[in-house]
Amino acid sequence: MVAPTDPGVPASAEPAPDPAPAAAVTDPAEAATRATRGLQGLSAELTARVPQLLEAMRSVGTGLELHSTLDRICETAAELAGARYAAIGVVAEDGKGLSDFVYHGLDEETARRIGRLPDGHRGLLGALIHDPEPMRMADLADDPRSCGFPPRHPPMRTFLGVPIRVQGEIFGNLYLTEKRGGEEFTDYDLNMVRVLATEAGIAIGNARLYEAARQRERWIDGSVAVTTALLSGGDAEDALQVVAEQARHLSDSAAGLVLLPDAEGGMEVVAVASDHPSAALGVVLPPESAIVTELLCGEPVFIEDAATDPRVTTDLASPYGPAMLLPLRSEDRVLGTLVTPRARGARPFSEAERTLGAQFAAQAALALMMAEAQRDRERLAVYEDRDRIARDLHDLVIQRLFATGMMLETAQRRSVVPEVQRGVGKAVDELDTTIQEIRTAIFALQQGPTEAPAGLRTRVLREINMAAVPLGFKPAHHFVGPVDTLVGEVTGKNLIAALREALSNAFRHARAGSIEVVVDATVLLPDGRPGVRLTVADDGVGIPEGGRRSGLKNLKRRAESLGGDSWYGPGTGEDGGGTTLVWQAPH
């Protein structure tokens, strides 16, 4: 029943005699004994209904899932008291309203027409929260606390309300309205429902314990999945995506986001998990944001409504309501932030969910720290190997090529055959070109990660030169339009990441003999916006059926987050052999 709405079910309240304070009862047998003691010596009608009561108590105690338990309590109470409608209003943790409202007797279409469920902030339902006593009345409209019903609400006149206590604390209230046959609820009905409410409190307590245990188990399993992903040695972006997806699933949120600190002191969204394409990827929260300040100090931030909170400065928060922003903190260092927003109008995060979320974030931060240390060791090994390769190229290969060129020049001067002189001269020119390319590769090998120039064209060339060493050849490249001036920083950063992924795939999987890179800043996207298109084509073996495609999914996700797209097709080899990857996004 969508009951006396939030407005309020009136109350010409007739509190029935209270057999015993249920709050003090903890043993189920004792609870039933005390609650039924008042039945002894009463009418034959009540005695005849005891078997029905016992069957109702048995039914209520069946099962452990909380919401199905609440549904079962509503249905059983309505049957026991002969009511057409029943509902349970679950009191919020702060005691100021209802966090959940479970009803019985209304079909889905009627409930949809009524709209918003009661929140218990006013009216009779609000009064019952602050004064949880049994209540019976002949006509809701006669109670001065009644606020009436919302439009299209079915008529409700007679009313019976009983508090439900769990381990001595008020859990909520059980409401019954419209006794069948148009009669009023009797004292017998009230006594029977109170006994049922006592059993319901025990069943709800068991269900809550079971639900809490299952919830902890799920969060632990999620932490294990995140730790495994981060320490598996795979792509760092894939691992952060796992963190976002697990956090979203475990917290029952509309989205999951991971933010990492950027060079300017703000925080950048680097991973997004959502059912729909999100424009959040790459968005930076500025360092002057009050939320960023709190997060970088290691303090969690809990928001009641992200769409209206003045601390939230981005328009991306408009679809969201309650949100948890949890720092990924390891010891005194904040590695990033985990954000789990729920949809507008969704229930707020409970204290248990906040605690479990904070524990999950701490575990993810520890795994991030370990993964970072592991990558640092691997990166150091790569840098050492690059230094060795650079020295060998400089000290051995270039010297030998130079010596070979000198020998060829001597042979050219001694030869009297014009064809031989031209052929040797051409070979010497090729050697000079090769020496220049090797020197470019040596320079790229010796560059540190912080030496990347700002221009997009130069960054693209750097990636190409870096890829030339493992590939064994330098990919061809071509630029169209003023790349450096048209392409913005966010799009450029994502384009470089896409190029790096494409060249890495070509080296690890394609076995290509040639690669061509094209960056075109003059394209028009399908929606008419100007954009930039990256094309990487090779003549390798192509993408095998059933092969791993996580890298390609990352590229598509990056493009879609910016309003673009990514796809692949046949390559430049014979009969379309190899792969052509296309990545495009607005400037």
N, C-alpha and C positions, 0 to 999 in steps of 0.2 A: 504494500500500500504506500502510495506517495503521500500518505497521511496528511494531517492538518498542516500541511506544508510547514515550512519554516515559520510561516505566520503564526500558527499556533492553534492547537486543538484546545478549545475552551475547557473550562473545568468547573462545573458545579461539583467540585471534588467531594467525594464521600470516601475518605480514607477508611478502609476496612480495618478491623482489628488485626494488629500485627502479632502473629503467633510467637515469633522469636526473631531476634535480629540476625538475619542471614549472614551479616558480615563476620560474625564470630564463629561461624561453622566452617570447618575445614574437611572433616571426614564425610564422605558421601552418604554412608549409612546413617550417621548421626543427623546430617542435614535433612534427609528424607523423614527420619523419625520425628524431629522437632517440627518440621513443616506440616506434618500430617497429624500431630498430636491434637490440634484443635478440631480435627474432623470427628474424633470419637464422640459418640453420643449425639451427633447431629442427625439430620434427616436421612431417611432411607434413600432419598434421591441422590444425596451426596455419596452415601456408602456405595450405591450402585455404580457410581461413576469412578470409583477407585481403580477397578481393573483398567478402565480407559486411561486413567492417569498414569498407571504403572507402564502401560504399553507406550504411552507418549514419552515417558522418561527413558524407556529403553531405546526408542527411536532417536531421541535427541542425542544420546550417548554414542551413536553409531558413527564411525568415520572420524578422520583427524584433520581434514583440510578445512581451514577456518571459514572461508566464504560459503562452502557447501554446508558447513555446520550451522551457520547463521540462516541460510535458506531453509534448512530442515527445521530449525527452531520456529521460524515464522509459520511454516506450513502446519507443524504439529500444534502450535498454540491456537491457530485459527480453527483447526478441527476440534480441539479439545473444548474451546469456549463457544463454538458455533458462530464464529465471526466470519464475515465476508472478506475483510481486509486485515492484514497484519504487517507489522514492520518492526525493525530494530534500528534504532539510531545509536551509532557507536560514538561515544564522547571522544573528542580530540584530546591529545596529550596535555594541552594547556588548559583543558576544562572549560574553554570558552565557546565551544560549538560542537558540531558533529563532523567527524572525519570520514564517516561512511554511513550510508543509509540503504538498508536491505529491505525489500518489500515483497509481499505476496498478495495475490488477488487481482492485480492489474495486468492486463495484456501489454505487450510491447508497444502497440500502436497508441493506446491510451497514455502510457507513460511518456511516449515521445511527444504527444500533443501537450501534455502538462509542462514539459520542459525541465527547468532546473529543479534539482532535488533540494529538500530542506537542508539548511546549514545550521539550524539550531541557535542562531544569534538573536532571535526575537520570538515573540508569541509563546504559546503554551509549551512547545517543544523546548524552547529556551528556558522556560520556568522549571520544567522537569529536570533539566540538567543541573540547575542550581539548587533544586529542592527535590532530590530523588526519593519520593515517597509514593506508595501505591495510591492509585487514583481511579475513581469510577464516576461516570456522569451520564445523565440521561440525554443531554443535548449539548453538543459542543458550542453551539451559537450562544448559549446562555452564559458562558464564562467570559468575564471582562478581559481576560488576557488573550482571547482569541483575536487573530488578525484576519480571519477568513481564509478562503481558499483561492488559489490562482485560477485564471480562466481555464475552462474545459476540464476542471477537476471533478470527479464523480461526487455526488452528495454523500456526506458522512454525518451521522447524528450521534448515536451512542458511542461511548468511548470507555476503554479500560487501559490503564497504564501501570506497568510494574517495572521497577529497576532491576537490572541484572548486575550482580556483583561477582567479581573474579578475585579470589584470594583476599576478600575484604575490601577491595577497591571497586568503585563504580566503573563498570565497563560500558554500560549504555542503558537504554530503556526499551522495553518491549511494549508496543502499542497495538491495541486491537480496536477495530471500529465496525459498526454496522452488524450487530447481532442478527442472525437470520430470523425471519419471521417478524421483524420490526419490534421485537421485545427489547427490554433493557438488560444489560449485564447484571447478574445477581452476585450476592456475596459468595455463593458457591463457586461461580465462575472465577471470581477474584482469588479465592483461596486456592483453587486448583491451578490457576496460572502462576500464582506465587510459588507453589511447590515446583512447577515446571521451570520457573525462572531460576530457582536454586540449582536444579539439575543442569540447566543450561549454562549457568556460571561455571560449573565443574567441567562440562564438555568444552566450553570455550577456552578455559584455562589449559586443558590438555591440548586443544588444537593450536593455541598460541605457542605452547612449548614446542610442539612438533614443527610448526611453521618456522619458529626461530631457529631450530636445529637444522631444518632443510635450507633455510636462507644462509646460515653460516657455512653449511657444506657447499652451497653453490658459489659463494664468494671465495672459499678456499680453493675450489676447483678452478675458478677464474684466475686466481693468483698463480696457481701452478701453470696454467696455460700461458699466461703472460711471461712468467720467468723462463719457461721453455722456449718461447718464441724469441725473447731477447737474447738468450744465451746460445741459440742454435747456430749463430754465426751467419745467418742470412742477412737479407737487406734490412737496413735500419728502418726504412720507411714502412716495410711490411710489419716489423715488430711493433712500431708505434701504432699502426693501424689495428693490430690485435689488441693493444691496450684500450684504444677507443671503443672497439666493438664489444669487448668483454665488459667494460664499464657501463656502456649503454644497456646491454642485455641484463646485467646483474642488478642494476638500479632501476630497471623498468622505465627508462627515460626515452624521450623522443630522439635524442642524438647523444653522441659521445665525441668529445673533442680533446685533443692533446695540444698544448701550447708549450713552446720552448722560448727561452729568452733570446732576444735578437741583439745585434751589435749596438743599437741606440738606447738600450735599456728598457725597451718594451717587451711584449710577448707576442710571438707569431703563431698562428694556427698551422700546425704541420700535419695533422691527421684528423679526419672527420669520418664518423660512422653514422649514417642516416639512411632512411628508406628512400629518400629523394636526393637528387643532385643538389649539392650545397655550394653556395658562393663563399663559404667561410674560409676555405683553404687559402692560405697566404695572407689573410687579414692580420693586421698587427694592432694590438692594443697599446696605445701610447704610454710612455713611462710616467706621464703626469696623471694617469688614471688612478683614482683612489683604490680601486680594486687591485690593480697591478702592484701598487705599493704594499698592500696587505699581503698579497700572495708572495711577493719577493721577500717579505719578512717571515715567511713560513706559516702564516695564519690562514686557516680555511675561511671561505666566504660562503654564507648561505643566503640565498635570495628568495623572497616570497613570490615575487612576480617580476621576471626579467624584463618584460615589455614596458613596465612603468617605473622600475627602480631608477632613481636619478643618477646612481653611480655607473649605470650601464650606458655607454656613449655610442654604441654601434647599433645600426638599424637591423642587424642580423638577429637581434634578440626579440624582435616583435612577435614571432610565433610562439614564444616560450613563456612559461609561468615559473613554477618553483625550479630552482637550480642549485646545484652544489658545485663549488669551485674549490678543488682540493690541491694544495701544493704537493708536488712530487719532491719530497724532501728527504735527503739522506744526511744524517748528522746535522751540520750547520750549513749545508749547501742546498739551495733550491734548484733542482734540475729542470723543472717545468711545472705545468699545471694540468690537472685533469678536470674537465667540465662535463657535467651530466645534467642538461636541462630537460624538464618535462613540458608537455604541451600546456597551453593556457587552460586554466580551469581544472587541471589535474590535482590530485591530492598532494599536499606538501610532504617532504621527506621526514620520516619519523626519526626519533633519537637513535633507534637501533640501526636504521639505514645510514644515518650520518656516521655512526661509529664504524660500521662495517666498511663504508666507503673510504673513511680515513685510513683504516687498516690496509685496505686494498691499495690505496695510493702509496702508502709507506712501503709495501712489498714491491710495487711496481718501480718505485724510486730506487730501492736497493738493487733490483734486477737491472735497471738502467745504468746504475753506477758500475755494476760488475760487467755489463756488456760494453760500457764505455772503456773500462780498463782493458778488457779483452781486445777491443778494436784499436786502442792505443798501442798495445803490444804488437798487433798485426801490422799497424801503420808504421811503427818504428822498424819492423823487419823489412817492410816494403821500401822505406826510405833508405835503409842501409843497402838493400839490394840495388836500388836505383843509383846510389852513389858508386857502388862497385861497377855497375854496367857503364855509367858515365865515364869512370876512370879508364875502364878497358877500351871503350870506344875511342877515347881521346888518345890514350897512350899506345894502343896497339893498332886498332883498325885504321884510324886516320893516318897514322905514320906509315903503315904498310901501303895504304892507297896512295899516299903522297909519293912514296918511293916507287911504286908501280908507275905512277904518272911520269916521274922523272925518267924512268927507263924507257917508257913509250916515246917521250919527247926526243930522247937520244936516238932511238931507232928511227924516228921520223926524219930527223936531220940526215941520217946516214943513207936513208933509202933514196933511190933515184927514180923509183916508179911512182908516177903521180897518184894512181889509184891507192897504192899502199899509204902514201903520205896523207891523202884525204881520210882514209879509213882509220889510220892511227890518230889523226887529229880529232876525229869525231869521238874516238874512244877516250882521249884525254879530256875532251869537253864533258863527256858523261861522268868521268871520274870526278871532275871539279864540282859538277852538280851534286853528285852523290856525297862528296865531302861536305858541301854546304848543308845538305839535308841532315846529315849525321850531326853536324854542329848544332843545327836547330833542335834536333832531338835531345842532344846533351843539355842544351839550355833549358828545355822543358823538364828534363829529368831533375835538374838541379834547382828548379823553382820550388819554393815552399808553398803551402796552401794559402798563406796570407798574402802572397804576392800577386794575386789575380788582379789584372787591370780592371778598370770600371767599365770600359766600352764593351757592348755586346759583341761586336765584330771580333775584337781582340780575344774575348773569352771563348768564342766559338773556335777561333784559330788555335787557342791554347789546348782546348779539348781534342782537336784534331791532331795536333802535334803529339800530345800525350798518348793518344791511341795508336800513333804510328809505330811506337816501339814494340808493343806486344803483337800488333798485326803483322809487322814485317814490311809494311808499305804505308805510304801516306795517303789517306783518303782525299779524293778530289773535292773541291769546294767551290761554291758560287753564291754570291750575295746579290739580291735584287732590291733596289730602293735604299733610302737612307736608314739603315738598320739601327744605328746608334741613336738617332734623334727621334724616330717614330715609336720605338718599342719601349714601354714603361718598365720600371724596375721589377715589379712583381711578375709580369709576363716574361721578362727576360730571364729572371731567376729560374722560373719553371721551364722555360725553353732549354736552358743549359742543362737542367736536370734530365729533361727528355732526351737531349742529344747524348749525354753521358750514358744513359740507360741503353739507347739504341746502339752506340758504338761498343758498349760492353757486351751486349747480346751478340753483335756481329763477331766479336773476337772469341767469345766462349762457345758459341753454338753454330755460327753460320759457315765457318771454313771458307770465307769469301776470298776471292782474288782481287776484287776491286770494290770500292765503296765511293759513292758520290753523295755529298752533303749540300743541300740547297736551303738557304734562308731567304724567304721572300717576304718583305715588309709591305708589299703593295696589293695584297689579295683582299677581296671582299668576301666576308663570311655569308652563309646562307641567309642570315637575317638582315643583311645589308650593311653591317658594321665593318669598318676597316680592321684588318687584323694582320697577323704575321703567321706564315706557314713554314714549318720545318719539314724537310723531306730527306730521308736517309735511305738510299737504295743500294742493294748489294747483289752479287751474282752467286751467292752461296747455295746451301742445300735447302733453304726455306724452313718454314715452321712445321715440324712433324705433327701428324694427327695425334691428339691426346697428350701433346707435350705441355709442359708447365707454362702458364701464361700470366703469372702474377706480375711480372714486369710490365707487360702490355696493359694489364688492368690498372696498374699505377699510373701509366701514362694517360690513359683515358680519363681516370678520375681527376688527375691534375688539370687536364684540358677542360672537362665539364665544370669544375669548380670555378673556372675563369669565364665560363660562357662559351667555350669552344668545343672541340671534339678531337678524337684520334682514331685512326684505323690503319689497317695494313693490307697489302695486296701483293701481286706478283712482282718479282725483282727484275734485274737487268740482265740476267743470264739467258742462255739459250732456251727458247720456248717458255720464257717467263720464269726461269729458275731464279731462286733467291727470294728476297723479301724487300718490299718498299714500305717503309713506315712513314705515315703522315701525321703530324701533330700541329694543330692550329688553335689560335686563341685571339681575342681582341687585343689591340695594342695596349 
